[in-house]
Amino acid sequence: MMRSVPAVLCVLALWLAAGTGSAAASARTEPAAERMLAAQTASGGWPKHLAGRAIVYDRPFDAAARAALEASDRPDDATIDNHATTREIRWLAAAFATTGNAAYRDAARRGVDYLLAAQYPSGGWPQFHPDRSGYRAQITFNDDAIVHVVDLLQDVADGEGALSALTRERGVQAADAVARALALILDLQVVLAGTPTVWAAQYDPTTLQPATARSYELPSLASSESVSIVRLLLRQSAPSPRLIAAVDAAEVWFRTHGLADLAFERSGRGDTADGHLRAQPGAVLWARFYDLEHQRPLLVDRGGVVVPALDAMSRERRGGYAWYGTWPQRLLDRDLPAWRARHGLPAPSPHAVR
């Protein structure tokens, strides 16, 4: 699971704007969008890999990728992981707005239909659909997968930007999917010792309890994903008392679980990558995961081995995963105060969150 797709999207968006001049417009095609049409799976979604490599659209597919697309036994490995499917829907909607090519609008609509079909009755989404083998079936907030889906569907429902081209035909269904997703999100906020906290990265689709993904991603409280979930809640124009209470509890949790005077450093690349904590007066850091018993940082090596400290972990895992970060800082410093001012809400009291 990667975390750098937004930067790639920005580069691609600039390239699209620059590459749709008079010649491209008269041809009513756009190269990246054409590749997305080719990569769309039978279910209407998109994969994150092609021929064993991360799929990219800013250059022609190589021979291996073309062969994979043309294979008679091509698997339907559509997913919402790594921005897959939501990225392509947004791009194709924008390409339709630029070129007027109806094939791009139709493919984007098929992508929205894929998201609607993949949603569980509970309101969540699996990481993959239709292949729900193993942990692919879990309700997946990891790397903000569901948040990207709900944001996109809300844009369709609200007629935002290029996605407004899909609002007339899919706006009602999108709004219903968003409402069910938000209700589930409020239900999934983890309550420990009677106090609401934040959210896990993934949940069992049947029991709706925090679940394991990869061996080093155990059931836990996930700080990074919880920040994105809170931002999604802040987007809602008419927050209910329950939504406000959920945000209050999350804010209190973030403020009480920061690690003072610490910084996380990652160095090297590939086989030489490593990560360490160091003292930095005045800094605040959050662990990626916190255990469900004591709400302390949870560090897990490959094989599911819990280690007591980062330096006790294998170097490959220390440097190959973001075990610590500052994800909640901007939320606490800027987003939440602005949201409270906009709605006339007071800051939460730690003693009032129950």
QUINOR-V894560 format. One record per pair of residues at least 24 apart in sequence whose ideal C-beta (glycine too) atoms are under 10 Angstrom apart, sorted by the first residue. I is the first residue (numbers start at 1). J is the second residue. Records with the same first field share a line. If there is no record, write none. Layout:
I = J + J
This chain:
1 = 48 + 81 + 82 + 127 + 140 + 142 + 143 + 145 + 201 + 213 + 214 + 217 + 321
2 = 48 + 54 + 81 + 82 + 83 + 143
3 = 82 + 83 + 143 + 144 + 224 + 322 + 325
4 = 82 + 83
5 = 48 + 54 + 82 + 83 + 84 + 86 + 87 + 143 + 144 + 148
6 = 83 + 87 + 144 + 148
8 = 54 + 56 + 57 + 58 + 83 + 87
9 = 83 + 87 + 90 + 91
11 = 58
12 = 56 + 57 + 58 + 87 + 91
13 = 90 + 91 + 94
15 = 57 + 58
16 = 57 + 58 + 91 + 94 + 95 + 98 + 99
17 = 94 + 98
19 = 58 + 98
20 = 94 + 95 + 98 + 99
24 = 95 + 98 + 99
25 = 98 + 99 + 100 + 101
26 = 99
27 = 99 + 101
28 = 95 + 98 + 99 + 100 + 101 + 102 + 103 + 104
29 = 95 + 99 + 101 + 103 + 104
30 = 91 + 92 + 94 + 95 + 96 + 98 + 99 + 101 + 104
31 = 57 + 58 + 59 + 60 + 95
32 = 56 + 57 + 58 + 59 + 88 + 91 + 92 + 95
33 = 57 + 88 + 91 + 92 + 93 + 94 + 95 + 96 + 98 + 99 + 101 + 103 + 104 + 107 + 108
34 = 60 + 95 + 101 + 103 + 104
35 = 59 + 60 + 61 + 65 + 69 + 88
36 = 87 + 88 + 89 + 91 + 92 + 95 + 104 + 107 + 108 + 111
37 = 88 + 92 + 95 + 101 + 103 + 104 + 106 + 107
38 = 65 + 66 + 69 + 70
39 = 65 + 68 + 69 + 78 + 84 + 88
40 = 69 + 78 + 85 + 88 + 92 + 107 + 108 + 110 + 111 + 114
41 = 69 + 74 + 75 + 76 + 77 + 78 + 79 + 85 + 110 + 114 + 129 + 130
42 = 74 + 75 + 76 + 78 + 114 + 130
43 = 76 + 77 + 78 + 85 + 110 + 111 + 113 + 114 + 117 + 118 + 129 + 130 + 131
44 = 76 + 78 + 85 + 89 + 107 + 108 + 109 + 110 + 111 + 112 + 113 + 114 + 115 + 116 + 117 + 118 + 129
45 = 76 + 77 + 78 + 79 + 80 + 84 + 85 + 86 + 88 + 89 + 110 + 111 + 113 + 114 + 115 + 117 + 118 + 128 + 129 + 130
46 = 77 + 78 + 79 + 80 + 83 + 84 + 85 + 86 + 87 + 88 + 89 + 107 + 111 + 114
47 = 74 + 75 + 76 + 77 + 78 + 79 + 81 + 82 + 84 + 85 + 128
48 = 77 + 78 + 79 + 80 + 81 + 82 + 83 + 84 + 85 + 87 + 127 + 128
49 = 77 + 79 + 81 + 82 + 84
50 = 74 + 77
54 = 82 + 84
55 = 82 + 84 + 87 + 88
57 = 87 + 88 + 91
75 = 131
76 = 128 + 129 + 130 + 131
77 = 128 + 129 + 130 + 131 + 136
78 = 111 + 114 + 115 + 118 + 128 + 129 + 130 + 131
79 = 118 + 126 + 127 + 128 + 129 + 131 + 136 + 140 + 145
80 = 114 + 115 + 118 + 125 + 126 + 127 + 128 + 129 + 140 + 143 + 144 + 145 + 146 + 147 + 148 + 149 + 152
81 = 127 + 128 + 136 + 140 + 142 + 143 + 145 + 148
82 = 127 + 143 + 145 + 148
83 = 143 + 144 + 145 + 148
84 = 127 + 128 + 145 + 148
85 = 111 + 112 + 114 + 115 + 118 + 129 + 145 + 148 + 149 + 152
86 = 111 + 112 + 115 + 144 + 145 + 147 + 148 + 149 + 150 + 151 + 152 + 153
87 = 111 + 148 + 152
89 = 114 + 115 + 149 + 152 + 153 + 155 + 156 + 162 + 163 + 166
90 = 148 + 151 + 152 + 155 + 161 + 162 + 163
91 = 162
92 = 162 + 165
93 = 152 + 155 + 156 + 161 + 162 + 163 + 164 + 165 + 166
94 = 161 + 162 + 163 + 165
95 = 162
96 = 162 + 165 + 166
97 = 161 + 162 + 163 + 164 + 165
98 = 162
102 = 165
104 = 162 + 165
105 = 162 + 165 + 166 + 169
108 = 156 + 162 + 163 + 165 + 166 + 170
109 = 156 + 165 + 166 + 169 + 170
111 = 152 + 166
112 = 152 + 153 + 156 + 163 + 166 + 169 + 170 + 171 + 173 + 174 + 177
113 = 166 + 169 + 170 + 173
115 = 149 + 150 + 152 + 153 + 156 + 170 + 173 + 174 + 177
116 = 153 + 156 + 170 + 173 + 174 + 176 + 177
118 = 149 + 177
119 = 146 + 149 + 150 + 153 + 173 + 176 + 177 + 180 + 181 + 184
120 = 180 + 181 + 184 + 205 + 206 + 208
121 = 180 + 205
122 = 180 + 181 + 183 + 184 + 187 + 188 + 203 + 205 + 206 + 208
123 = 150 + 176 + 177 + 178 + 179 + 180 + 181 + 182 + 183 + 184 + 185 + 186 + 187 + 188
124 = 149 + 180 + 181 + 184 + 185 + 187 + 188 + 202 + 203 + 205 + 208
125 = 149 + 150 + 177 + 181 + 184 + 205
126 = 202 + 205
127 = 202 + 213
132 = 205
134 = 213
135 = 202 + 204 + 211 + 212 + 213 + 214 + 217
136 = 213
137 = 202 + 204 + 205 + 206 + 211
138 = 200 + 201 + 202 + 203 + 204 + 205 + 210 + 211 + 212 + 213
139 = 181 + 184 + 185 + 188 + 200 + 201 + 202 + 203 + 204 + 205 + 206 + 208 + 211
140 = 201 + 202 + 203 + 205 + 211 + 213 + 225
141 = 185 + 188 + 199 + 200 + 201 + 202 + 203 + 222 + 224 + 225 + 226 + 228 + 229
142 = 200 + 201 + 202 + 213 + 214 + 217 + 222 + 224 + 225
143 = 201 + 222 + 224 + 225 + 228
144 = 201 + 224 + 225 + 227 + 228 + 229 + 231 + 232
145 = 201 + 202 + 225 + 228
146 = 181 + 184 + 185 + 202 + 225 + 228 + 229 + 232
147 = 181 + 185 + 225 + 227 + 228 + 229 + 230 + 231 + 232 + 235
148 = 228 + 232
149 = 177 + 178 + 181
150 = 174 + 177 + 178 + 180 + 181 + 182 + 185 + 229 + 232 + 235
151 = 178 + 228 + 231 + 232 + 235
152 = 178
153 = 177 + 178 + 181
154 = 178 + 179 + 181 + 182 + 232 + 235 + 236
158 = 235 + 237
178 = 232 + 236
181 = 232
182 = 232 + 233 + 235 + 236 + 240 + 243 + 246
183 = 242 + 243
184 = 208
185 = 229 + 230 + 232 + 233 + 243 + 246
186 = 229 + 233 + 240 + 242 + 243 + 245 + 246
187 = 242 + 246
188 = 229 + 246
189 = 226 + 229 + 233 + 242 + 245 + 246 + 247 + 249 + 250 + 253
190 = 219 + 220 + 221 + 222 + 226 + 249 + 253 + 290 + 292 + 295
191 = 249 + 354
192 = 221 + 253 + 290 + 292 + 293 + 294 + 295
193 = 293 + 295
194 = 354
195 = 249 + 252 + 253 + 295 + 350 + 353 + 354
196 = 245 + 246 + 248 + 249 + 250 + 252 + 253 + 353 + 354
197 = 221 + 226 + 249 + 250 + 252 + 253 + 254 + 256 + 257 + 290 + 292 + 295 + 353
198 = 222 + 223 + 225 + 226 + 227 + 229 + 230 + 246 + 249 + 250 + 251 + 252 + 253 + 254 + 257 + 290 + 295 + 328
199 = 223 + 225 + 226 + 227 + 228 + 229 + 230 + 246 + 250
200 = 225 + 226 + 289 + 292
201 = 225 + 226 + 288 + 289
209 = 292
210 = 292
212 = 300 + 304
214 = 300 + 302 + 304 + 321
215 = 300 + 301 + 302 + 303 + 304 + 305
216 = 289 + 298 + 299 + 300 + 301 + 302 + 303 + 304 + 305 + 306 + 307 + 313 + 317 + 320 + 321 + 323
217 = 288 + 289 + 298 + 300 + 304 + 321
218 = 289 + 291 + 292 + 298 + 300 + 304 + 306
219 = 289 + 291 + 292 + 298
220 = 287 + 288 + 289 + 290 + 291 + 292 + 295 + 297 + 298 + 300
221 = 253 + 257 + 287 + 288 + 289 + 290 + 291 + 292 + 295 + 298
222 = 287 + 288 + 289 + 290 + 298 + 327
223 = 253 + 254 + 257 + 258 + 286 + 287 + 288 + 289 + 290 + 297 + 324 + 325 + 326 + 327 + 328
224 = 286 + 287 + 288 + 289 + 322 + 325 + 326 + 327 + 328
225 = 288 + 289 + 327
226 = 250 + 253 + 254 + 286 + 290 + 327 + 328 + 331
227 = 254 + 286 + 325 + 326 + 327 + 328 + 329 + 330 + 331 + 332 + 335
228 = 327 + 331
230 = 254 + 328 + 331 + 332 + 335 + 336 + 339
231 = 330 + 331 + 335 + 336 + 339
233 = 339
234 = 331 + 335 + 336 + 338 + 339 + 340 + 342 + 343
235 = 339
236 = 339
237 = 342 + 343
238 = 343
239 = 339 + 342 + 343 + 345
244 = 339 + 340 + 343 + 345 + 348
245 = 348 + 352 + 353 + 354
246 = 353
247 = 336 + 339 + 340 + 345 + 348
248 = 336 + 340 + 345 + 346 + 347 + 348 + 349 + 350 + 352 + 353
249 = 348 + 350 + 352 + 353 + 354
250 = 328 + 331 + 336 + 348 + 353
251 = 328 + 331 + 332 + 336 + 339 + 340 + 347 + 348 + 350 + 353
252 = 347 + 348 + 349 + 350 + 351 + 352 + 353
253 = 290 + 295 + 328 + 350 + 353
254 = 284 + 286 + 327 + 328 + 329 + 331 + 332 + 336
255 = 284 + 328 + 332 + 336 + 347 + 348 + 350
256 = 295 + 350 + 353
257 = 286 + 287 + 290 + 295 + 296 + 297 + 328
258 = 283 + 284 + 285 + 286 + 287 + 326 + 328 + 329 + 332
259 = 283 + 284 + 285 + 286 + 287 + 297 + 324
260 = 284 + 285
261 = 285
262 = 286 + 287 + 324
263 = 324 + 326
264 = 288 + 310 + 322 + 323 + 324 + 325 + 326
265 = 324
266 = 318 + 319 + 320 + 321 + 322 + 323 + 324
267 = 319
268 = 315 + 319
269 = 319
270 = 319 + 320
271 = 315 + 316 + 319 + 320
272 = 315 + 319
273 = 315 + 316 + 317 + 318 + 319 + 320 + 321
274 = 315 + 316 + 318 + 319 + 320
275 = 310 + 311 + 313 + 315 + 317 + 318 + 319 + 320 + 321 + 322 + 323 + 324
276 = 310 + 311 + 318 + 319 + 324
277 = 309 + 310 + 311 + 318 + 323 + 324
283 = 326 + 329
284 = 326 + 328 + 329 + 332
285 = 323 + 324 + 325 + 326 + 327 + 329
286 = 324 + 325 + 326 + 327 + 328 + 329
287 = 323 + 324 + 325
288 = 321 + 322 + 323 + 324 + 325 + 327
289 = 323
297 = 323 + 324
298 = 323
299 = 323 + 324
